[in-house]
């Protein structure tokens, strides 16, 4: 039996449409801005933002709170 269309994904208490992406909210930490999740045919996939290594002694996170820059 085939479904009528792509399936949605449930993450926590929310439902997301197929191909929709979001930053997950994890209590008690809140929204995880450095992690991106997306829905693919009823399956949720999540990945942490990959950052290049900082090459200086005192990297800062001014422009991007997920990645340190010199």
Buried (B, 14 or more C-beta within 10 A) or exposed (E): EEEEEEBBBEBEEEEBEBEEEBBBEEEEEEEBEBBBBBBEEEEBEBEEEEBEEBEEEEBEEEEEEEBBBE
